């Protein structure tokens, strides 16, 4: 088997209050692992006006890279940019992770260390052992409803297709038409999961504890939730 080379992709927009803490936590975790299990990090900053990118550069960590697309592009396009960057550099697996601390470092090993032949590893809030801390009941209802709707209309069994804590193999990414993914917001995660499912990729969900961000404000809104709902419907009709 060819060597495994993993990159953690972290999209950011106005995460100056969180990014250094997140990268320091990743540094500590990375230093605790055998060298052959190390990973690199790519921060994809979406033109943050709060100098998030400057903070990343000033940290001068040799395994952390920074890309700043020239125009504000949204979550989905930031990940597309990150996938393209990582594919060109020979990474075999890509881990999606938030900058705000909601995806816990202590759960990261479940994503990183899953068998390498699995195409999509999802850190799930809605499987046995998964949980959420510090969410309002309305956020829970939105997440539950969105995932239920995705399962019904897309006819797959993924419990948490909206999760943004996941690992994707380069092999499966090269088999799906990533350029045709139209979702720019949180619906991007659902559409990618569906395309991997349709391509007969191996998918597993591992339980995580999702906790509300430590600092700053959530990008989630009713408008973003509705966008995801309409994108699920569009994908279902297109298939």
Buried (B, 14 or more C-beta within 10 A) or exposed (E): EEEBBBBBBBBBBBBBBBBBBBBEBBBEBBEEEEEEEEBBBBBBBBBBEBBBBEBBBEBEBEBBBBBBBEEEBBBBBBBBBBBBBBBEEEBBBBBBBBBBBBBBBEBBBBBBEBEBEBBBBBBBBBBEEBEBEEBEEEBEEBBBEBBEBBBEBBEBEBBBBBBBBBBBBBEBBEBBEBEEBEBBBBBBBBBBBBBBBBBEBBBBBBBBBBBBBEEBEEBBEEEBBEBBBEBBBBBBEEE
